[in-house]
Amino acid sequence: MTDEGTHPGQSLFERIGGESTFTRLVEHFYAGIRTDDVLLPMYPAEDLEGAIWRLSTFLQQYFGGPTTYSDQRGHPRLRMRHAAFKVNSEAKEHWLAHMKVALESLQLSPLDQDELWDYLERAAVSMVNTFEP
């Protein structure tokens, strides 16, 4: 173990507690989405549980967990999968605000939180597909 409390060679998935931690993150995130007038209309009401599963399994896989997401859905193709939605700067900021609250609720080590946040922030920026309000 290092002075920062991390274990060299472990994936972020392993270091932060695996599937249960990512599930808590995404469920907390979607609790915010359910109250958001900008983002909620982008999600089919009958498929919020599906959206939770997809985001959770995607993040687990990305950070070194099982390949369940790709095994069941193929390549993530994030930009293509989000192309049907108007993702502008406002939507990105709302998404990041809910994700920041969810991430902070996990009370991870600063290094692990920073690693996860760095990816989430870059991913949110890459999903912006319009400058229209």
C-alpha positions, 0 to 999 in steps of 0.5 A: 500500500502507498502513503496515499492508501492506494494499492499499486496495480489495482484498477480503480474498479477494485480500489473503490469497492467494485460494482456496489460502489459504481451502482451507488454512484449511478443511483445517486446521480439518477436521483438528481436527474429525476428532478432536473427539467433540462436532463430528465426529458432526454431519458425515456421514463419507462427506461430509467432503470435501463439507463442506470444499468447502462451507465453503471456497467459502462463505468465499471468496465471503463475502470477495470471491472467486468466487460458486461457492458460490451458483452451485452451492448457492443462497443460503447460508441458514446457520441453515436449513442447520444447523437439523438439528444440535444446536448448543449453546454447547459445540459453538460453543466447539469450532468456534471453538477449531478455527477459531482454530488453523486461522486462526493457522496462516495467519500473516496480518497482524493486520488481516486475521486480525482481519477474518476472525476477527470474521466467524467468531466472529459466524457461530458465535454465530448458529448456536447453536440450543439451550441444551440440553447 
